[in-house]
């Protein structure tokens, strides 16, 4: 698995988890402040689209995950 695929998997998982914890109608609701984490992940995805730099990719490369071809 490459860094690109893992970034999509991690970002999607973070978004779904934070929505489950932040939406009052969810059976897993904890606090509405979890929605701030959703916004943080979205802002990072937007930023990486413009700058071509992602902190998660840096971490994954240091862990030895190969980059996409």
PDB file with one MODEL, atoms N, CA, C and O in Angstrom:
MODEL        1
ATOM      1  N   UNK A   1       0.859  -1.171   0.000  1.00  0.00           N
ATOM      2  CA  UNK A   1       0.000   0.000   0.000  1.00  0.00           C
ATOM      3  C   UNK A   1       0.906   1.236   0.000  1.00  0.00           C
ATOM      4  O   UNK A   1       1.951   1.251   0.650  1.00  0.00           O
ATOM      5  N   UNK A   2       0.494   2.261  -0.733  1.00  0.00           N
ATOM      6  CA  UNK A   2       1.304   3.475  -0.855  1.00  0.00           C
ATOM      7  C   UNK A   2       0.805   4.574   0.080  1.00  0.00           C
ATOM      8  O   UNK A   2      -0.272   4.480   0.668  1.00  0.00           O
ATOM      9  N   UNK A   3       1.627   5.621   0.196  1.00  0.00           N
ATOM     10  CA  UNK A   3       1.265   6.744   1.077  1.00  0.00           C
ATOM     11  C   UNK A   3      -0.042   7.396   0.633  1.00  0.00           C
ATOM     12  O   UNK A   3      -0.858   7.769   1.475  1.00  0.00           O
ATOM     13  N   UNK A   4      -0.253   7.538  -0.670  1.00  0.00           N
ATOM     14  CA  UNK A   4      -1.483   8.182  -1.153  1.00  0.00           C
ATOM     15  C   UNK A   4      -2.731   7.429  -0.688  1.00  0.00           C
ATOM     16  O   UNK A   4      -3.691   8.031  -0.205  1.00  0.00           O
ATOM     17  N   UNK A   5      -2.702   6.116  -0.840  1.00  0.00           N
ATOM     18  CA  UNK A   5      -3.863   5.321  -0.442  1.00  0.00           C
ATOM     19  C   UNK A   5      -4.068   5.369   1.068  1.00  0.00           C
ATOM     20  O   UNK A   5      -5.200   5.484   1.539  1.00  0.00           O
ATOM     21  N   UNK A   6      -2.980   5.281   1.825  1.00  0.00           N
ATOM     22  CA  UNK A   6      -3.106   5.321   3.288  1.00  0.00           C
ATOM     23  C   UNK A   6      -3.609   6.675   3.777  1.00  0.00           C
ATOM     24  O   UNK A   6      -4.369   6.740   4.743  1.00  0.00           O
ATOM     25  N   UNK A   7      -3.193   7.756   3.121  1.00  0.00           N
ATOM     26  CA  UNK A   7      -3.672   9.091   3.506  1.00  0.00           C
ATOM     27  C   UNK A   7      -5.175   9.182   3.294  1.00  0.00           C
ATOM     28  O   UNK A   7      -5.886   9.725   4.139  1.00  0.00           O
ATOM     29  N   UNK A   8      -5.666   8.659   2.179  1.00  0.00           N
ATOM     30  CA  UNK A   8      -7.105   8.673   1.932  1.00  0.00           C
ATOM     31  C   UNK A   8      -7.855   7.831   2.968  1.00  0.00           C
ATOM     32  O   UNK A   8      -8.918   8.225   3.448  1.00  0.00           O
ATOM     33  N   UNK A   9      -7.300   6.692   3.299  1.00  0.00           N
ATOM     34  CA  UNK A   9      -7.935   5.815   4.287  1.00  0.00           C
ATOM     35  C   UNK A   9      -7.967   6.479   5.668  1.00  0.00           C
ATOM     36  O   UNK A   9      -8.999   6.469   6.339  1.00  0.00           O
ATOM     37  N   UNK A  10      -6.844   7.051   6.085  1.00  0.00           N
ATOM     38  CA  UNK A  10      -6.769   7.695   7.406  1.00  0.00           C
ATOM     39  C   UNK A  10      -7.678   8.920   7.458  1.00  0.00           C
ATOM     40  O   UNK A  10      -8.419   9.096   8.425  1.00  0.00           O
ATOM     41  N   UNK A  11      -7.630   9.765   6.434  1.00  0.00           N
ATOM     42  CA  UNK A  11      -8.467  10.976   6.424  1.00  0.00           C
ATOM     43  C   UNK A  11      -9.951  10.613   6.436  1.00  0.00           C
ATOM     44  O   UNK A  11     -10.729  11.204   7.185  1.00  0.00           O
ATOM     45  N   UNK A  12     -10.340   9.654   5.620  1.00  0.00           N
ATOM     46  CA  UNK A  12     -11.738   9.229   5.597  1.00  0.00           C
ATOM     47  C   UNK A  12     -12.179   8.648   6.926  1.00  0.00           C
ATOM     48  O   UNK A  12     -13.290   8.912   7.388  1.00  0.00           O
ATOM     49  N   UNK A  13     -11.307   7.852   7.544  1.00  0.00           N
ATOM     50  CA  UNK A  13     -11.630   7.272   8.850  1.00  0.00           C
ATOM     51  C   UNK A  13     -11.765   8.343   9.920  1.00  0.00           C
ATOM     52  O   UNK A  13     -12.684   8.296  10.738  1.00  0.00           O
ATOM     53  N   UNK A  14     -10.842   9.319   9.916  1.00  0.00           N
ATOM     54  CA  UNK A  14     -10.920  10.412  10.886  1.00  0.00           C
ATOM     55  C   UNK A  14     -12.209  11.206  10.721  1.00  0.00           C
ATOM     56  O   UNK A  14     -12.854  11.558  11.708  1.00  0.00           O
ATOM     57  N   UNK A  15     -12.583  11.485   9.493  1.00  0.00           N
ATOM     58  CA  UNK A  15     -13.797  12.263   9.243  1.00  0.00           C
ATOM     59  C   UNK A  15     -15.032  11.502   9.714  1.00  0.00           C
ATOM     60  O   UNK A  15     -15.886  12.060  10.402  1.00  0.00           O
ATOM     61  N   UNK A  16     -15.124  10.226   9.340  1.00  0.00           N
ATOM     62  CA  UNK A  16     -16.295   9.444   9.751  1.00  0.00           C
ATOM     63  C   UNK A  16     -16.368   9.281  11.265  1.00  0.00           C
ATOM     64  O   UNK A  16     -17.446   9.379  11.849  1.00  0.00           O
ATOM     65  N   UNK A  17     -15.229   9.033  11.900  1.00  0.00           N
ATOM     66  CA  UNK A  17     -15.204   8.884  13.356  1.00  0.00           C
ATOM     67  C   UNK A  17     -15.589  10.181  14.059  1.00  0.00           C
ATOM     68  O   UNK A  17     -16.382  10.165  15.001  1.00  0.00           O
ATOM     69  N   UNK A  18     -15.032  11.303  13.606  1.00  0.00           N
ATOM     70  CA  UNK A  18     -15.343  12.572  14.263  1.00  0.00           C
ATOM     71  C   UNK A  18     -16.796  12.980  14.033  1.00  0.00           C
ATOM     72  O   UNK A  18     -17.400  13.616  14.896  1.00  0.00           O
ATOM     73  N   UNK A  19     -17.365  12.622  12.881  1.00  0.00           N
ATOM     74  CA  UNK A  19     -18.789  12.884  12.672  1.00  0.00           C
ATOM     75  C   UNK A  19     -19.637  12.021  13.597  1.00  0.00           C
ATOM     76  O   UNK A  19     -20.623  12.493  14.162  1.00  0.00           O
ATOM     77  N   UNK A  20     -19.257  10.764  13.749  1.00  0.00           N
ATOM     78  CA  UNK A  20     -20.005   9.875  14.645  1.00  0.00           C
ATOM     79  C   UNK A  20     -19.957  10.375  16.085  1.00  0.00           C
ATOM     80  O   UNK A  20     -20.927  10.221  16.827  1.00  0.00           O
ATOM     81  N   UNK A  21     -18.838  10.971  16.483  1.00  0.00           N
ATOM     82  CA  UNK A  21     -18.697  11.467  17.846  1.00  0.00           C
ATOM     83  C   UNK A  21     -19.246  12.877  18.035  1.00  0.00           C
ATOM     84  O   UNK A  21     -19.482  13.304  19.165  1.00  0.00           O
ATOM     85  N   UNK A  22     -19.453  13.613  16.919  1.00  0.00           N
ATOM     86  CA  UNK A  22     -19.850  15.005  17.043  1.00  0.00           C
ATOM     87  C   UNK A  22     -21.270  15.363  16.653  1.00  0.00           C
ATOM     88  O   UNK A  22     -21.732  16.461  16.965  1.00  0.00           O
ATOM     89  N   UNK A  23     -21.973  14.466  15.981  1.00  0.00           N
ATOM     90  CA  UNK A  23     -23.350  14.751  15.562  1.00  0.00           C
ATOM     91  C   UNK A  23     -24.307  14.255  16.652  1.00  0.00           C
ATOM     92  O   UNK A  23     -24.293  13.074  16.998  1.00  0.00           O
ATOM     93  N   UNK A  24     -25.130  15.146  17.189  1.00  0.00           N
ATOM     94  CA  UNK A  24     -26.003  14.767  18.318  1.00  0.00           C
ATOM     95  C   UNK A  24     -26.930  13.584  18.039  1.00  0.00           C
ATOM     96  O   UNK A  24     -27.296  12.862  18.967  1.00  0.00           O
ATOM     97  N   UNK A  25     -27.311  13.377  16.796  1.00  0.00           N
ATOM     98  CA  UNK A  25     -28.213  12.280  16.464  1.00  0.00           C
ATOM     99  C   UNK A  25     -27.512  10.924  16.427  1.00  0.00           C
ATOM    100  O   UNK A  25     -28.172   9.891  16.314  1.00  0.00           O
ATOM    101  N   UNK A  26     -26.194  10.917  16.522  1.00  0.00           N
ATOM    102  CA  UNK A  26     -25.423   9.675  16.464  1.00  0.00           C
ATOM    103  C   UNK A  26     -25.509   8.928  17.793  1.00  0.00           C
ATOM    104  O   UNK A  26     -25.503   9.547  18.857  1.00  0.00           O
ATOM    105  N   UNK A  27     -25.589   7.606  17.730  1.00  0.00           N
ATOM    106  CA  UNK A  27     -25.587   6.837  18.986  1.00  0.00           C
ATOM    107  C   UNK A  27     -24.233   6.881  19.699  1.00  0.00           C
ATOM    108  O   UNK A  27     -24.142   6.509  20.869  1.00  0.00           O
ATOM    109  N   UNK A  28     -23.188   7.327  19.011  1.00  0.00           N
ATOM    110  CA  UNK A  28     -21.853   7.432  19.607  1.00  0.00           C
ATOM    111  C   UNK A  28     -21.527   8.857  20.049  1.00  0.00           C
ATOM    112  O   UNK A  28     -20.384   9.143  20.406  1.00  0.00           O
ATOM    113  N   UNK A  29     -22.504   9.744  20.029  1.00  0.00           N
ATOM    114  CA  UNK A  29     -22.279  11.164  20.325  1.00  0.00           C
ATOM    115  C   UNK A  29     -21.564  11.362  21.656  1.00  0.00           C
ATOM    116  O   UNK A  29     -21.920  10.769  22.673  1.00  0.00           O
ATOM    117  N   UNK A  30     -20.538  12.219  21.615  1.00  0.00           N
ATOM    118  CA  UNK A  30     -19.799  12.596  22.820  1.00  0.00           C
ATOM    119  C   UNK A  30     -19.915  14.093  23.038  1.00  0.00           C
ATOM    120  O   UNK A  30     -20.341  14.543  24.102  1.00  0.00           O
ATOM    121  N   UNK A  31     -19.527  14.877  22.010  1.00  0.00           N
ATOM    122  CA  UNK A  31     -19.542  16.336  22.116  1.00  0.00           C
ATOM    123  C   UNK A  31     -19.565  16.938  20.723  1.00  0.00           C
ATOM    124  O   UNK A  31     -18.990  16.382  19.787  1.00  0.00           O
ATOM    125  N   UNK A  32     -20.229  18.074  20.589  1.00  0.00           N
ATOM    126  CA  UNK A  32     -20.268  18.740  19.288  1.00  0.00           C
ATOM    127  C   UNK A  32     -18.890  19.265  18.876  1.00  0.00           C
ATOM    128  O   UNK A  32     -18.675  19.587  17.708  1.00  0.00           O
ATOM    129  N   UNK A  33     -17.972  19.350  19.814  1.00  0.00           N
ATOM    130  CA  UNK A  33     -16.634  19.855  19.505  1.00  0.00           C
ATOM    131  C   UNK A  33     -15.816  18.884  18.658  1.00  0.00           C
ATOM    132  O   UNK A  33     -14.780  19.267  18.114  1.00  0.00           O
ATOM    133  N   UNK A  34     -16.261  17.643  18.540  1.00  0.00           N
ATOM    134  CA  UNK A  34     -15.596  16.710  17.632  1.00  0.00           C
ATOM    135  C   UNK A  34     -15.725  17.175  16.188  1.00  0.00           C
ATOM    136  O   UNK A  34     -14.924  16.783  15.339  1.00  0.00           O
ATOM    137  N   UNK A  35     -16.721  18.002  15.901  1.00  0.00           N
ATOM    138  CA  UNK A  35     -16.880  18.523  14.536  1.00  0.00           C
ATOM    139  C   UNK A  35     -15.722  19.452  14.163  1.00  0.00           C
ATOM    140  O   UNK A  35     -15.438  19.635  12.980  1.00  0.00           O
ATOM    141  N   UNK A  36     -15.057  20.035  15.149  1.00  0.00           N
ATOM    142  CA  UNK A  36     -13.865  20.841  14.871  1.00  0.00           C
ATOM    143  C   UNK A  36     -12.750  19.972  14.298  1.00  0.00           C
ATOM    144  O   UNK A  36     -11.979  20.428  13.454  1.00  0.00           O
ATOM    145  N   UNK A  37     -12.661  18.742  14.746  1.00  0.00           N
ATOM    146  CA  UNK A  37     -11.663  17.824  14.201  1.00  0.00           C
ATOM    147  C   UNK A  37     -11.976  17.517  12.740  1.00  0.00           C
ATOM    148  O   UNK A  37     -11.066  17.409  11.919  1.00  0.00           O
ATOM    149  N   UNK A  38     -13.262  17.377  12.415  1.00  0.00           N
ATOM    150  CA  UNK A  38     -13.667  17.176  11.025  1.00  0.00           C
ATOM    151  C   UNK A  38     -13.207  18.354  10.176  1.00  0.00           C
ATOM    152  O   UNK A  38     -12.672  18.159   9.085  1.00  0.00           O
ATOM    153  N   UNK A  39     -13.409  19.568  10.662  1.00  0.00           N
ATOM    154  CA  UNK A  39     -12.979  20.770   9.943  1.00  0.00           C
ATOM    155  C   UNK A  39     -11.460  20.807   9.806  1.00  0.00           C
ATOM    156  O   UNK A  39     -10.950  21.220   8.764  1.00  0.00           O
ATOM    157  N   UNK A  40     -10.731  20.384  10.833  1.00  0.00           N
ATOM    158  CA  UNK A  40      -9.270  20.354  10.791  1.00  0.00           C
ATOM    159  C   UNK A  40      -8.771  19.401   9.699  1.00  0.00           C
ATOM    160  O   UNK A  40      -7.866  19.743   8.938  1.00  0.00           O
ATOM    161  N   UNK A  41      -9.358  18.223   9.630  1.00  0.00           N
ATOM    162  CA  UNK A  41      -8.956  17.250   8.604  1.00  0.00           C
ATOM    163  C   UNK A  41      -9.278  17.798   7.217  1.00  0.00           C
ATOM    164  O   UNK A  41      -8.459  17.689   6.304  1.00  0.00           O
ATOM    165  N   UNK A  42     -10.451  18.379   7.052  1.00  0.00           N
ATOM    166  CA  UNK A  42     -10.826  18.962   5.764  1.00  0.00           C
ATOM    167  C   UNK A  42      -9.900  20.098   5.363  1.00  0.00           C
ATOM    168  O   UNK A  42      -9.520  20.200   4.196  1.00  0.00           O
ATOM    169  N   UNK A  43      -9.531  20.950   6.308  1.00  0.00           N
ATOM    170  CA  UNK A  43      -8.613  22.060   6.020  1.00  0.00           C
ATOM    171  C   UNK A  43      -7.237  21.532   5.614  1.00  0.00           C
ATOM    172  O   UNK A  43      -6.596  22.090   4.723  1.00  0.00           O
ATOM    173  N   UNK A  44      -6.782  20.459   6.265  1.00  0.00           N
ATOM    174  CA  UNK A  44      -5.501  19.870   5.894  1.00  0.00           C
ATOM    175  C   UNK A  44      -5.543  19.262   4.498  1.00  0.00           C
ATOM    176  O   UNK A  44      -4.573  19.368   3.748  1.00  0.00           O
ATOM    177  N   UNK A  45      -6.657  18.625   4.140  1.00  0.00           N
ATOM    178  CA  UNK A  45      -6.796  18.081   2.790  1.00  0.00           C
ATOM    179  C   UNK A  45      -6.793  19.198   1.754  1.00  0.00           C
ATOM    180  O   UNK A  45      -6.170  19.065   0.701  1.00  0.00           O
ATOM    181  N   UNK A  46      -7.475  20.284   2.041  1.00  0.00           N
ATOM    182  CA  UNK A  46      -7.503  21.435   1.130  1.00  0.00           C
ATOM    183  C   UNK A  46      -6.113  22.043   0.991  1.00  0.00           C
ATOM    184  O   UNK A  46      -5.666  22.332  -0.119  1.00  0.00           O
ATOM    185  N   UNK A  47      -5.435  22.236   2.109  1.00  0.00           N
ATOM    186  CA  UNK A  47      -4.086  22.792   2.103  1.00  0.00           C
ATOM    187  C   UNK A  47      -3.127  21.919   1.312  1.00  0.00           C
ATOM    188  O   UNK A  47      -2.318  22.434   0.540  1.00  0.00           O
ATOM    189  N   UNK A  48      -3.204  20.606   1.491  1.00  0.00           N
ATOM    190  CA  UNK A  48      -2.281  19.721   0.778  1.00  0.00           C
ATOM    191  C   UNK A  48      -2.565  19.696  -0.714  1.00  0.00           C
ATOM    192  O   UNK A  48      -1.665  19.436  -1.513  1.00  0.00           O
ATOM    193  N   UNK A  49      -3.798  19.962  -1.095  1.00  0.00           N
ATOM    194  CA  UNK A  49      -4.125  20.047  -2.516  1.00  0.00           C
ATOM    195  C   UNK A  49      -3.440  21.219  -3.194  1.00  0.00           C
ATOM    196  O   UNK A  49      -3.068  21.133  -4.364  1.00  0.00           O
ATOM    197  N   UNK A  50      -3.274  22.304  -2.470  1.00  0.00           N
ATOM    198  CA  UNK A  50      -2.615  23.489  -3.036  1.00  0.00           C
ATOM    199  C   UNK A  50      -1.097  23.449  -2.907  1.00  0.00           C
ATOM    200  O   UNK A  50      -0.387  23.887  -3.812  1.00  0.00           O
ATOM    201  N   UNK A  51      -0.592  22.929  -1.793  1.00  0.00           N
ATOM    202  CA  UNK A  51       0.845  23.001  -1.527  1.00  0.00           C
ATOM    203  C   UNK A  51       1.608  21.726  -1.871  1.00  0.00           C
ATOM    204  O   UNK A  51       2.839  21.732  -1.902  1.00  0.00           O
ATOM    205  N   UNK A  52       0.887  20.627  -2.133  1.00  0.00           N
ATOM    206  CA  UNK A  52       1.516  19.327  -2.396  1.00  0.00           C
ATOM    207  C   UNK A  52       2.336  18.825  -1.207  1.00  0.00           C
ATOM    208  O   UNK A  52       3.262  18.037  -1.396  1.00  0.00           O
ATOM    209  N   UNK A  53       2.017  19.262   0.012  1.00  0.00           N
ATOM    210  CA  UNK A  53       2.687  18.803   1.220  1.00  0.00           C
ATOM    211  C   UNK A  53       1.650  18.365   2.238  1.00  0.00           C
ATOM    212  O   UNK A  53       0.673  19.070   2.490  1.00  0.00           O
ATOM    213  N   UNK A  54       1.870  17.194   2.821  1.00  0.00           N
ATOM    214  CA  UNK A  54       0.956  16.649   3.819  1.00  0.00           C
ATOM    215  C   UNK A  54       1.777  16.080   4.970  1.00  0.00           C
ATOM    216  O   UNK A  54       2.675  15.267   4.749  1.00  0.00           O
ATOM    217  N   UNK A  55       1.481  16.495   6.182  1.00  0.00           N
ATOM    218  CA  UNK A  55       2.215  16.026   7.348  1.00  0.00           C
ATOM    219  C   UNK A  55       2.078  14.518   7.524  1.00  0.00           C
ATOM    220  O   UNK A  55       3.043  13.849   7.896  1.00  0.00           O
ATOM    221  N   UNK A  56       0.904  13.982   7.264  1.00  0.00           N
ATOM    222  CA  UNK A  56       0.696  12.540   7.385  1.00  0.00           C
ATOM    223  C   UNK A  56       1.608  11.778   6.419  1.00  0.00           C
ATOM    224  O   UNK A  56       2.119  10.712   6.763  1.00  0.00           O
ATOM    225  N   UNK A  57       1.812  12.311   5.229  1.00  0.00           N
ATOM    226  CA  UNK A  57       2.705  11.667   4.269  1.00  0.00           C
ATOM    227  C   UNK A  57       4.142  11.638   4.796  1.00  0.00           C
ATOM    228  O   UNK A  57       4.853  10.650   4.615  1.00  0.00           O
ATOM    229  N   UNK A  58       4.560  12.711   5.441  1.00  0.00           N
ATOM    230  CA  UNK A  58       5.892  12.758   6.046  1.00  0.00           C
ATOM    231  C   UNK A  58       6.039  11.660   7.096  1.00  0.00           C
ATOM    232  O   UNK A  58       7.051  10.960   7.122  1.00  0.00           O
ATOM    233  N   UNK A  59       5.040  11.505   7.957  1.00  0.00           N
ATOM    234  CA  UNK A  59       5.073  10.459   8.973  1.00  0.00           C
ATOM    235  C   UNK A  59       5.125   9.071   8.333  1.00  0.00           C
ATOM    236  O   UNK A  59       5.905   8.216   8.751  1.00  0.00           O
ATOM    237  N   UNK A  60       4.293   8.857   7.320  1.00  0.00           N
ATOM    238  CA  UNK A  60       4.240   7.547   6.685  1.00  0.00           C
ATOM    239  C   UNK A  60       5.551   7.196   5.990  1.00  0.00           C
ATOM    240  O   UNK A  60       5.982   6.044   6.033  1.00  0.00           O
ATOM    241  N   UNK A  61       6.196   8.182   5.345  1.00  0.00           N
ATOM    242  CA  UNK A  61       7.483   7.924   4.690  1.00  0.00           C
ATOM    243  C   UNK A  61       8.548   7.556   5.716  1.00  0.00           C
ATOM    244  O   UNK A  61       9.378   6.683   5.462  1.00  0.00           O
ATOM    245  N   UNK A  62       8.529   8.225   6.886  1.00  0.00           N
ATOM    246  CA  UNK A  62       9.495   7.902   7.936  1.00  0.00           C
ATOM    247  C   UNK A  62       9.264   6.507   8.500  1.00  0.00           C
ATOM    248  O   UNK A  62      10.187   5.882   9.022  1.00  0.00           O
ATOM    249  N   UNK A  63       8.032   6.022   8.395  1.00  0.00           N
ATOM    250  CA  UNK A  63       7.714   4.659   8.826  1.00  0.00           C
ATOM    251  C   UNK A  63       8.055   3.624   7.752  1.00  0.00           C
ATOM    252  O   UNK A  63       7.909   2.422   7.974  1.00  0.00           O
ATOM    253  N   UNK A  64       8.509   4.094   6.591  1.00  0.00           N
ATOM    254  CA  UNK A  64       8.920   3.179   5.533  1.00  0.00           C
ATOM    255  C   UNK A  64       7.866   2.817   4.513  1.00  0.00           C
ATOM    256  O   UNK A  64       8.072   1.905   3.712  1.00  0.00           O
ATOM    257  N   UNK A  65       6.725   3.520   4.523  1.00  0.00           N
ATOM    258  CA  UNK A  65       5.679   3.248   3.544  1.00  0.00           C
ATOM    259  C   UNK A  65       6.131   3.829   2.198  1.00  0.00           C
ATOM    260  O   UNK A  65       6.559   4.981   2.133  1.00  0.00           O
ATOM    261  N   UNK A  66       6.035   3.034   1.127  1.00  0.00           N
ATOM    262  CA  UNK A  66       6.482   3.531  -0.184  1.00  0.00           C
ATOM    263  C   UNK A  66       5.536   4.591  -0.743  1.00  0.00           C
ATOM    264  O   UNK A  66       4.333   4.590  -0.479  1.00  0.00           O
ATOM    265  N   UNK A  67       6.127   5.497  -1.530  1.00  0.00           N
ATOM    266  CA  UNK A  67       5.342   6.532  -2.207  1.00  0.00           C
ATOM    267  C   UNK A  67       4.712   5.956  -3.468  1.00  0.00           C
ATOM    268  O   UNK A  67       5.155   4.934  -3.992  1.00  0.00           O
ATOM    269  N   UNK A  68       3.675   6.631  -3.944  1.00  0.00           N
ATOM    270  CA  UNK A  68       3.036   6.220  -5.191  1.00  0.00           C
ATOM    271  C   UNK A  68       3.978   6.478  -6.365  1.00  0.00           C
ATOM    272  O   UNK A  68       4.801   7.393  -6.324  1.00  0.00           O
ATOM    273  N   UNK A  69       3.852   5.681  -7.386  1.00  0.00           N
ATOM    274  CA  UNK A  69       4.733   5.829  -8.559  1.00  0.00           C
ATOM    275  C   UNK A  69       4.364   7.030  -9.383  1.00  0.00           C
ATOM    276  O   UNK A  69       5.001   7.300 -10.401  1.00  0.00           O
TER     277      UNK A  69
ENDMDL
END
